[in-house]
């Protein structure tokens, strides 16, 4: 995308890059909250998102089938890492 490119939002209008940045920051905060809440639901205690802890910190056994809560926790962690790839300043 060029510097002056616009991104279409879900309502059919255009979003500026400033709007995209704000949306990413909003999603980042929402996912960090979701991560803590999901970790508490799955393991019984709250844990904050730690980007350097790796997937092992999720406490999910890779040798057994994940239940729904574990799958959502795994997905949330992955989404946070992807947003960090896009916006490294959010670390």
Buried (B, 14 or more C-beta within 10 A) or exposed (E): EEEEEBEEEEEEEEBEEEBBBEEBBEBBEEBBEBBBEBBEBBBEEEBEBEEEEEEEEBEBEEEEEBEEBBEBBBBBBEBBEEBBEEBEEBE
